[in-house]
Amino acid sequence: TSTPLQGKRVLVTRTRNQASVLSEQLRTLGAIPIEFPTIRIVPPDDWTQLDAALNRLYTASYDWLIFTSVNGV
């Protein structure tokens, strides 16, 4: 039985902690995942700039706010 990604190599660039779930899903579809983390998510040394940005979001009158990643929320 052929699967949609049979034998295709797929580069997974998610963080090391997040790559395994996606890699397993890709294997199920027949892919050969290659885990190569390109980012590392760590808390900032100083929260001042983030706090200021969040305050601007809170006080601004936006109609929409879009997050492109679970890591950005």
N, CA, C and O of each residue as an XYZ file, in Angstrom:
292
protein
N       0.841     -1.182      0.000
C       0.000      0.000      0.000
C       0.882      1.240      0.000
O       1.797      1.364      0.815
N       0.605      2.140     -0.905
C       1.366      3.375     -1.004
C       0.750      4.445     -0.103
O      -0.470      4.533      0.033
N       1.596      5.237      0.494
C       1.130      6.346      1.329
C       1.521      7.657      0.650
O       2.426      7.670     -0.185
N       0.850      8.764      0.997
C       1.052     10.027      0.277
C       2.499     10.515      0.208
O       2.903     11.110     -0.791
N       3.269     10.273      1.244
C       4.644     10.786      1.271
C       5.678      9.663      1.207
O       6.825      9.848      1.614
N       5.279      8.524      0.706
C       6.137      7.337      0.682
C       7.541      7.639      0.159
O       7.721      8.041     -0.990
N       8.533      7.436      1.036
C       9.929      7.582      0.650
C      10.436      9.004      0.531
O      11.612      9.209      0.227
N       9.591      9.986      0.758
C      10.019     11.391      0.660
C      10.723     11.802      1.945
O      10.262     11.489      3.043
N      11.828     12.495      1.802
C      12.525     13.043      2.968
C      11.925     14.412      3.283
O      11.740     15.241      2.392
N      11.626     14.636      4.558
C      11.028     15.897      4.987
C      11.875     16.473      6.115
O      12.094     15.824      7.137
N      12.342     17.683      5.918
C      13.138     18.361      6.932
C      12.203     18.989      7.955
O      11.351     19.806      7.605
N      12.361     18.608      9.212
C      11.534     19.126     10.302
C      12.389     20.104     11.097
O      13.361     19.709     11.740
N      12.020     21.385     11.049
C      12.847     22.426     11.667
C      12.290     22.931     12.990
O      12.766     23.937     13.515
N      11.305     22.260     13.526
C      10.724     22.675     14.804
C      11.741     22.503     15.927
O      12.796     21.900     15.733
N      11.418     23.033     17.094
C      12.308     22.858     18.239
C      12.457     21.375     18.544
O      11.602     20.566     18.181
N      13.532     21.032     19.203
C      13.791     19.623     19.518
C      12.616     19.009     20.286
O      12.248     17.861     20.036
N      12.032     19.757     21.206
C      10.916     19.239     22.008
C       9.649     19.032     21.190
O       8.825     18.188     21.541
N       9.477     19.780     20.114
C       8.248     19.718     19.333
C       8.365     18.854     18.082
O       7.349     18.513     17.477
N       9.556     18.501     17.690
C       9.763     17.810     16.417
C       9.224     16.386     16.409
O       8.753     15.918     15.373
N       9.282     15.694     17.525
C       8.952     14.264     17.526
C       7.502     13.987     17.140
O       7.229     13.007     16.446
N       6.574     14.824     17.574
C       5.162     14.603     17.236
C       4.955     14.730     15.729
O       4.320     13.875     15.112
N       5.491     15.793     15.140
C       5.362     15.979     13.696
C       6.084     14.872     12.937
O       5.568     14.362     11.942
N       7.258     14.501     13.395
C       8.013     13.434     12.730
C       7.230     12.127     12.721
O       7.220     11.417     11.716
N       6.582     11.809     13.822
C       5.790     10.578     13.886
C       4.613     10.633     12.917
O       4.297      9.637     12.266
N       3.968     11.783     12.819
C       2.857     11.933     11.871
C       3.357     11.766     10.435
O       2.688     11.146      9.608
N       4.520     12.314     10.147
C       5.096     12.173      8.809
C       5.442     10.715      8.508
O       5.213     10.240      7.396
N       5.992     10.008      9.493
C       6.305      8.580      9.305
C       5.043      7.790      8.964
O       5.069      6.894      8.120
N       3.943      8.130      9.626
C       2.670      7.460      9.363
C       2.254      7.621      7.904
O       1.609      6.743      7.331
N       2.629      8.750      7.312
C       2.298      9.018      5.910
C       3.372      8.497      4.953
O       3.297      8.721      3.745
N       4.371      7.801      5.500
C       5.394      7.190      4.667
C       6.656      8.008      4.483
O       7.580      7.569      3.798
N       6.713      9.178      5.075
C       7.877     10.054      4.903
C       9.050      9.591      5.758
O       8.904      8.792      6.683
N      10.198     10.116      5.417
C      11.411      9.906      6.202
C      11.764     11.268      6.810
O      12.424     12.081      6.163
N      11.333     11.517      8.040
C      11.608     12.829      8.639
C      13.069     12.964      9.053
O      13.679     12.026      9.566
N      13.602     14.136      8.820
C      14.956     14.472      9.246
C      14.816     15.649     10.203
O      14.493     16.763      9.789
N      15.060     15.397     11.472
C      14.908     16.452     12.474
C      16.163     17.315     12.512
O      17.269     16.826     12.743
N      15.967     18.604     12.282
C      17.060     19.569     12.260
C      16.545     20.869     12.883
O      16.176     21.796     12.163
N      16.519     20.940     14.220
C      15.973     22.127     14.878
C      16.729     23.391     14.475
O      17.958     23.440     14.536
N      15.985     24.402     14.068
C      16.611     25.664     13.671
C      16.309     26.792     14.643
O      16.841     27.894     14.509
N      15.454     26.519     15.622
C      15.160     27.529     16.632
C      15.198     26.892     18.013
O      15.068     25.678     18.171
N      15.377     27.738     18.987
C      15.319     27.322     20.383
C      14.507     28.386     21.096
O      14.794     29.576     20.970
N      13.519     27.978     21.826
C      12.635     28.930     22.490
C      13.012     29.005     23.961
O      12.964     28.009     24.683
N      13.387     30.198     24.389
C      13.789     30.431     25.773
C      13.136     31.726     26.255
O      12.812     32.593     25.443
N      12.943     31.860     27.545
C      12.386     33.117     28.052
C      13.403     34.250     27.891
O      14.611     34.012     27.901
N      12.909     35.479     27.742
C      13.837     36.608     27.596
C      14.579     36.890     28.905
O      14.086     36.592     29.993
N      15.757     37.464     28.775
C      16.515     37.874     29.960
C      15.824     39.030     30.670
O      15.884     39.154     31.893
N      15.166     39.873     29.879
C      14.496     41.058     30.416
C      13.107     41.150     29.786
O      12.982     41.157     28.561
N      12.080     41.218     30.602
C      10.693     41.218     30.126
C      10.185     42.625     29.800
O       9.044     42.768     29.361
N      10.984     43.649     29.999
C      10.536     45.033     29.850
C       9.955     45.317     28.468
O       8.857     45.863     28.361
N      10.676     44.955     27.415
C      10.192     45.240     26.058
C       8.926     44.454     25.735
O       8.018     44.982     25.093
N       8.856     43.216     26.168
C       7.656     42.416     25.925
C       6.465     42.995     26.680
O       5.369     43.093     26.127
N       6.668     43.374     27.926
C       5.587     43.988     28.703
C       5.081     45.261     28.033
O       3.875     45.501     27.984
N       5.993     46.071     27.520
C       5.604     47.311     26.840
C       4.800     47.001     25.576
O       3.798     47.661     25.299
N       5.232     46.004     24.814
C       4.505     45.628     23.596
C       3.113     45.111     23.936
O       2.147     45.446     23.252
N       2.999     44.308     24.972
C       1.686     43.800     25.382
C       0.780     44.928     25.858
O      -0.421     44.911     25.589
N       1.336     45.896     26.553
C       0.543     47.053     26.980
C       0.037     47.845     25.782
O      -1.095     48.329     25.789
N       0.873     47.978     24.752
C       0.433     48.679     23.541
C      -0.707     47.917     22.871
O      -1.650     48.530     22.369
N      -0.629     46.597     22.859
C      -1.717     45.798     22.278
C      -3.010     45.988     23.060
O      -4.093     46.085     22.482
N      -2.881     46.040     24.364
C      -4.051     46.160     25.230
C      -4.742     47.514     25.055
O      -5.970     47.596     25.092
N      -3.961     48.566     24.867
C      -4.538     49.906     24.780
C      -4.890     50.319     23.353
O      -5.606     51.303     23.165
N      -4.412     49.603     22.356
C      -4.702     49.949     20.960
C      -6.090     49.435     20.578
O      -6.661     48.579     21.254
N      -6.602     49.964     19.508
C      -7.932     49.528     19.063
C      -7.797     48.693     17.786
O      -8.091     49.163     16.687
N      -7.353     47.467     17.952
C      -7.208     46.554     16.826
C      -8.520     45.821     16.583
O      -9.248     45.501     17.522
N      -8.812     45.561     15.318
C      -9.963     44.733     14.975
C      -9.579     43.259     14.935
O     -10.409     42.389     15.198
N      -8.324     42.982     14.605
C      -7.845     41.609     14.474
C      -6.464     41.487     15.091
O      -5.681     42.437     15.093
N      -6.184     40.324     15.606
C      -4.853     39.991     16.082
C      -4.589     38.555     15.656
O      -5.333     37.649     16.032
N      -3.540     38.341     14.879
C      -3.260     37.019     14.317
C      -1.938     36.501     14.864
O      -0.918     37.188     14.820
N      -1.974     35.285     15.376
C      -0.765     34.611     15.836
C      -0.406     33.544     14.813
O      -1.270     32.784     14.375
N       0.843     33.488     14.437
C       1.265     32.545     13.403
C       1.875     31.273     13.960
O       2.220     30.366     13.203
N       2.010     31.197     15.266
C       2.634     30.029     15.865
C       2.177     29.886     17.307
O       1.969     30.879     18.004
N       2.026     28.659     17.743
C       1.692     28.418     19.140
C       2.801     28.962     20.040
O       2.546     29.332     21.186
N       4.007     29.012     19.532
C       5.130     29.526     20.312
C       5.087     31.037     20.465
O       5.748     31.591     21.343
N       4.324     31.702     19.629
C       4.233     33.155     19.698
C       3.139     33.646     20.627
O       2.964     34.852     20.803
N       2.415     32.733     21.214
C       1.287     33.128     22.065
C       1.693     33.095     23.518
O       0.882     33.395     24.394
